[in-house]
Amino acid sequence: SEGVAVALGTGEIVYANAAMGQMFGYGVDELVGMNVRQLNADPSTRKDEILAEMRRAAGAEGRWVGELNSIRRDGS
């Protein structure tokens, strides 16, 4: 029931589960290849901070877990 995505250090999504697709209004095949920045509703400077934190956590702990201000395909 939880949306899960795996992304490269660049932010490119390489895996997403069906729940992630349902949350954002995309098919799983559409999410793969997207950049996580496209799903984030925060201003660009905040997106950079979040991506840097994701990279740091993934490098130090092997994963990042957190919440984002997100935007669905339909803009909601």
Secondary structure by P-SEA (a helix, b strand, c coil): cbbbbbbccccccccccaaaaaaccccccccccccccccccccaaaaaaaaaaaaaaaaacccccccccccccccc
